[in-house]
Amino acid sequence: METATSRDTHAAPPKHIAIIMDGNGRWAISRGLPRVAGHQRGADAVRATVRACGELGVDFLTLYAFSSENWKRPADEVQDLMSLLRLYLRRELAELATNGVRLRVIGDRAGLDSDIQDLIREAEEATAKNGGLTLTVALNYGGRNEIVAAVQEIAREVSGGLIEANAITASVIEAHLQTDGIPDPDLLIRTSGEHRLSNFLLWQTAYTELVFTPVLWPDFGRKELEESIREYRRRERRYGGSST
């Protein structure tokens, strides 16, 4: 008889994993370090996770890097985060290209500094033809804002006679979201022990399996990723149906 362990060993990985990267500040404070040290270590965890997902056969990885609510943080911390973002976009581009990773960025770019917008555009263009893992980074992103923007665009199309109101379906809404062309996440992981979505991919996670780990993001690596995937494989995904 096939056991749960043998099924877990041979099961395919989730096609799309989304991660809420939480706990950088707490990691630093617990070590008597400035919060920026936690974000720096968090960038190392991003690198390791992107590599691991590529090696494990994951097709899509979406990371919540900076929410539309994160502007409420102290100005010096926000400045440190933006500096790290600039550094990451410059330093990691070569590795992304070498590993065949395609980069996409979702969120309100208009709220970011112009040089960061330029770096994002250059990175997306440079990796656009890569055929490996699609890495989507959510920057200045909020799930409610995304849905509102989609509804506003659809309303303009209805007003302009491009679509009938009764023709609006879930598929039409999905096509107006920033994640158009990306499948919904199979698995969402949140680190640091928090148990909430925090305005992340609210539409897309309707049937996503959620895994919460107490591990702080800077300590998250391949081992923790594989543990989360094993937990996902133990779940029965019914999408509202019955298992019998």
C-alpha positions, 0 to 999 in steps of 0.5 A: 500500500502506498503510504502518505510518506511515499506520496509526499516523496514523489508528488510534484511541487506546487506550481505557484508559491507565494510568500509573505516575508515577515520577521526581519525587524524582529530577527534584528532586534532579538540580536541587538542589531538595527532593523536594517540588518534584518532586511539585509539578511532577508535579502539573502533569504530571498536569494536562497529561496529563489534558487531553491524554487528553481531547483525544486521545479516550482514555476512561479514564485511571488514575494511580498516585498513592500506593501502599500501600508509599509509607508507608515514605518519610520522614514529611515527604515523605509529609506533603508528598504529602498536602498536595499531594493536598488542594490538587489536589482543591480546585483541580482540581475546577472544571477537571475539571467544565468538561472533563467529567471523571469522577473515581474513586479506588481504594485503601484510603481508611480509611488516609487522613486524614478530611479527604482522604476527605471531599474525595475523596467530594465530588469523586466526587459532583460529577463523577459525571454527567460524560460525558467522560474517566474519571480513576481515581486510585489512592491508598493502593493495592496490587494484591495488597491489592485481590485479597485483599480481593476474595477475602475478599468472595467467601469471605464470599458463599460462606459465606453461601450467596450463591454456590457455590464452583464458580460463581466465575469470572474475571468474578466476581472482576473484579466484586469488584475496585475497578475494576469497571465500568472496562475493563482498560488497553490501555496502561500507561506507566511513566516514569523508566526503571524496568521493573516494575509495582510492585504496580499493577493486577496482575489488570487488566494481564494483557494490557496493552501495557507502554511504559517511558520514561526520561523523569521524570514532571515532564517528561512531557507531550503529546509523550511521551504521543503517543510512547507511543501510537505505540509501542502502535499498533505492537504486535500484540495477540493475547491469547494467540492467533496472528497467523497 
